[in-house]
Amino acid sequence: MDYEALAEAMGDLDEDTMTDMLNEVMSEDKSHAPEAMEACQKGMDIIGQRFEEGEYFVGDLIYAGELMTKAVDILKDGLVSGGSGENAAVPMVLCTVKDDLHDIGKNIVRSMLEANGFNVIDLGIDVAPETVVEAVKKNNVKIVALSGVLTLAIDSMKKTVEALKAAGLDDVKVIIGGAPVSEEACKEVGADEWAHSPQKTVDVCKAWAGI
C-alpha cells in the first residue's frame, strides 16, 4: 500500500480513492490499519494547511471530518488492539470545552476510542467545567478527554481541571487535545497528558485504563 498516496487522496478530499485504498488495506491485512490511519491523519494535516492558505474553506473542513469518520469506520476492526472484552466497560468523558464550538477532531477521537471498546460519554461542544464534573461523578469516570481548537480553549481546559480538583476528583486522569495544545499548555492547564493525534489519545487512554 502506498501510504503517501493515501495521505494525498485524503488531502485532496478524494473520497472514492480513499475508500478504495482503505478497503484494500482491510481485505489484505487488517494489521496495517494503524498505518492507514496515520496516513489519513497526514491527509488531515494537508487539509489544515490548505485551509490556512485559503485554498480550502469551512465546508471543506466539515467534509474532511466526515471523510475521517468514514475512514475510522472502515478501519475500526483493524484499529482494535488488546481485545475489547476488558475495556468495553471502561467509561470516559469526552467534550469540547466551554466557549469552543469545534467538534470535527472530537468526533474523530470518539470514533477511534469507541473502536477500541471504550464507553465514551460525549458531552458535546461548549461544555462548562461543572457539567464535566457532574458527568464524572454520575458515571464513576476516571478518564477525561478535553478538546479545543481556539486559543481560549486553554483557559477553559484549565478551569475544568481546577473544577475536578475542587470537587475532590484528584484521581481522574485528564488528556487535552487540539490545535493550541502543547507540552507548555499541558503544564499550564494541569492536565496529565496532551495529544495532537487521535491515535496518541487512544494509546494514552488505553494505558490509563490498564489495557
C-alpha positions in Angstrom: 0.0 0.0 0.0 1.3 3.4 -0.9 0.5 5.4 2.3 1.8 8.6 0.8 -0.8 8.3 -2.0 -3.4 7.6 0.7 -2.5 10.7 2.5 -2.7 12.7 -0.8 -6.1 11.3 -1.5 -7.3 12.4 1.9 -5.7 15.8 1.4 -7.4 16.1 -2.0 -10.8 15.2 -0.4 -10.9 12.3 -2.9 -13.5 10.1 -1.2 -13.6 7.3 -3.9 -9.8 6.8 -4.0 -9.5 7.0 -0.2 -12.4 4.5 0.3 -10.9 2.0 -2.3 -7.5 2.2 -0.7 -8.8 1.7 2.9 -10.9 -1.3 1.8 -7.9 -2.8 0.1 -5.9 -2.5 3.4 -8.6 -4.2 5.3 -9.1 -7.0 2.8 -5.3 -7.7 2.5 -4.0 -7.3 6.1 -6.0 -5.7 8.9 -2.8 -5.3 11.0 -1.8 -2.4 8.7 -4.9 -0.4 9.7 -2.9 1.9 12.2 -0.5 2.8 9.3 -3.5 3.6 7.1 -5.0 5.7 9.9 -1.7 7.6 10.3 -1.8 8.3 6.5 -5.3 9.7 6.8 -4.1 11.9 9.7 -1.3 13.2 7.5 -4.0 14.0 4.9 -5.9 15.9 7.6 -2.7 18.0 8.2 -2.6 18.7 4.4 -6.2 19.9 4.6 -5.5 22.1 7.6 -2.6 23.7 5.7 -4.7 24.3 2.6 -7.4 25.9 4.8 -4.8 28.2 6.3 -3.6 29.2 2.8 -7.1 30.0 1.7 -7.3 27.1 -0.8 -10.0 25.2 1.3 -13.0 26.7 3.2 -15.1 25.7 6.2 -17.3 23.5 4.1 -14.2 21.5 3.1 -13.2 21.1 6.7 -16.6 19.7 7.5 -16.4 17.3 4.6 -12.9 16.3 5.7 -14.3 15.5 9.2 -17.0 13.3 7.5 -14.3 11.5 5.5 -12.2 10.9 8.6 -15.2 9.4 10.4 -15.8 7.2 7.4 -12.1 6.1 7.4 -12.3 5.2 11.1 -15.5 3.2 10.4 -13.8 1.2 7.6 -10.6 0.6 9.6 -12.2 0.0 13.1 -11.8 -3.8 13.1 -8.1 -3.3 12.5 -7.7 -0.5 15.0 -8.9 -2.5 17.9 -6.0 -3.9 19.9 -5.8 -5.7 23.2 -9.3 -7.1 22.8 -12.5 -5.2 23.7 -13.6 -7.5 26.5 -11.9 -5.8 29.4 -12.0 -2.2 28.2 -15.6 -2.4 26.9 -16.8 -1.4 30.3 -14.3 1.4 30.8 -16.3 4.7 30.7 -14.7 8.0 29.9 -15.9 11.6 29.4 -15.1 13.5 26.2 -16.1 17.0 25.2 -15.1 20.3 23.5 -14.6 22.8 26.3 -16.6 25.9 27.1 -16.6 28.7 24.5 -15.3 26.4 21.7 -17.8 25.1 19.2 -15.5 22.8 17.1 -16.3 19.1 17.1 -14.6 17.6 14.0 -11.5 16.5 16.0 -13.6 15.4 18.9 -15.8 13.2 16.8 -12.8 11.5 15.1 -11.3 10.8 18.6 -14.7 9.5 19.8 -14.9 7.1 16.8 -11.4 5.7 17.5 -12.0 5.3 21.2 -15.2 3.5 20.6 -13.5 1.3 18.0 -11.2 0.3 20.9 -14.1 -0.6 23.1 -14.4 2.5 25.4 -17.8 3.6 26.6 -17.4 7.3 25.5 -19.7 9.7 27.2 -19.7 12.6 24.7 -20.9 15.8 26.3 -20.7 17.7 23.0 -19.4 21.2 22.5 -19.1 24.4 24.6 -19.2 22.3 27.8 -18.9 24.1 31.2 -16.5 22.8 33.8 -19.4 21.9 36.2 -21.0 19.8 33.5 -17.8 17.7 33.2 -17.6 17.3 37.0 -21.2 16.2 37.1 -20.7 13.6 34.4 -17.6 12.3 36.0 -19.4 11.8 39.3 -22.5 10.3 37.8 -20.7 7.7 35.7 -17.8 7.0 38.0 -15.3 8.1 35.3 -11.5 8.0 35.8 -10.5 9.4 32.4 -11.5 12.7 30.8 -10.5 13.9 27.3 -10.9 17.7 26.7 -10.8 19.0 23.1 -10.4 22.6 21.8 -9.3 24.4 18.6 -9.3 28.0 19.7 -6.5 29.5 21.8 -9.1 30.5 24.5 -9.8 26.8 24.9 -6.6 26.5 27.1 -8.2 28.7 29.7 -11.4 26.7 29.7 -9.4 23.5 30.0 -7.5 24.9 33.0 -10.8 25.8 34.7 -12.2 22.3 34.0 -9.1 20.7 35.6 -9.4 23.1 38.6 -13.1 22.2 39.0 -12.3 18.5 39.0 -9.7 19.0 41.7 -12.0 21.3 43.7 -14.6 18.5 43.6 -12.1 16.1 45.2 -11.7 14.1 41.9 -7.9 14.1 42.1 -7.6 10.5 40.8 -9.2 11.4 37.5 -6.7 11.5 34.6 -7.1 14.3 32.0 -5.8 14.4 28.5 -6.1 17.6 26.4 -6.1 17.7 22.6 -6.5 20.1 19.7 -4.6 22.8 17.7 -3.5 25.0 20.6 -2.2 22.3 23.0 1.4 21.6 23.7 3.8 20.5 26.4 3.7 24.0 27.9 -0.1 24.2 27.6 -0.4 20.8 29.3 1.6 22.1 32.3 -0.4 25.4 32.4 -3.7 23.5 32.3 -2.6 21.0 34.9 -3.6 18.1 32.7 -1.8 14.7 32.8 -1.1 14.3 29.1 -1.7 16.0 25.7 -2.0 14.9 22.1 -2.3 16.2 18.6 -3.2 12.9 17.0 -6.2 10.7 17.7 -4.0 7.6 17.9 -1.9 9.1 20.7 -5.1 9.9 22.6 -6.3 6.3 22.2 -2.9 4.9 23.3 -2.8 7.1 26.4 -6.3 6.3 27.5 -5.7 2.6 27.0 -2.6 2.8 29.2 -4.5 4.6 31.9 -7.3 2.0 31.7 -4.7 -0.7 32.2 -5.2 -2.3 28.8 
